Every structure is written in C-alpha cells, then in structure tokens.
C-alpha cells in the first residue's frame, strides 16, 4: 500500500506541475486489506514530493553524465 501511495503522490505532483490550472494540495488515502483507512497528511505528501524531486534530479544528473561519456 505504501508503494502505491508513493506512486500516487509522484503522479499527482507531475500532473500538478505539467497541467495548466491543476494544482493545490494532494489528498491520498490508503485502504488496508482489512478495510482500515489511513490518510497521508498534507505535510507528509509535501515531504514525499520534495524527496521524489531530489531523487529525480540525481537520476537526471547521472543519466546526463553517462550520455556525455559517449560524446567524443
């Protein structure tokens, strides 16, 4: 469930950053196998968005470095 919630946060953040008029706070609710419900706080969602953006930046940087190795 945590993996699905993390993916949802990532997708919502990408949509908010790419689609004009889309934005604001994201709301993510996890539903457990036993029917339990857990809501991610706005603060936690913002932390995840920031962490994911940092990871994405690192990934792009490493990818760029690898591409540049192939250029004479």
C-alpha positions in Angstrom: 0.0 0.0 0.0 2.9 2.4 0.8 4.3 1.8 -2.7 1.0 2.6 -4.3 0.7 5.8 -2.2 4.2 6.9 -3.1 3.4 6.3 -6.8 0.1 8.3 -6.4 2.0 11.2 -4.8 4.5 11.2 -7.7 1.8 11.1 -10.4 -0.3 13.8 -8.7 2.8 16.0 -8.4 3.8 15.5 -12.1 0.2 16.3 -13.2 0.1 19.5 -11.0 3.4 20.6 -12.5 2.5 19.9 -16.1 -1.2 20.6 -16.5 -2.2 24.3 -16.6 -4.9 25.1 -13.9 -4.1 22.0 -11.9 -2.6 22.4 -8.5 -3.2 22.8 -4.8 -2.8 20.2 -2.1 -3.0 16.5 -2.9 -5.1 14.1 -0.8 -4.1 10.5 -0.6 -5.9 7.8 1.3 -4.7 4.3 1.8 -7.2 1.5 2.3 -5.8 -1.6 4.0 -6.8 -5.2 3.3 -8.9 -5.3 6.5 -10.7 -2.1 5.4 -8.7 0.2 7.6 -8.2 3.7 6.3 -5.1 5.9 6.7 -4.9 9.4 5.3 -1.5 10.9 4.4 -1.1 14.4 5.9 -0.5 17.3 3.6 2.8 17.8 5.3 3.9 14.2 4.6 2.8 14.4 1.0 4.8 17.6 0.6 7.9 15.8 2.1 7.4 12.9 -0.3 7.1 15.3 -3.3 10.3 17.1 -2.3 12.2 13.8 -1.7 11.0 12.4 -5.1 12.1 15.6 -6.9 15.6 15.3 -5.3 15.8 11.7 -6.5 14.7 12.6 -10.0 17.3 15.4 -10.2 20.0 12.9 -9.1 18.8 10.4 -11.7 18.8 13.0 -14.5 22.3 14.2 -13.5 23.7 10.6 -13.6 21.9 9.9 -16.9 23.4 13.1 -18.4 26.9 12.2 -17.2 26.5 8.7 -18.9 25.4 10.3 -22.1 28.3 12.7 -22.2 30.8 9.9 -21.8 29.7 8.7 -25.3 30.4 12.0 -27.0 34.0 12.4 -28.2 
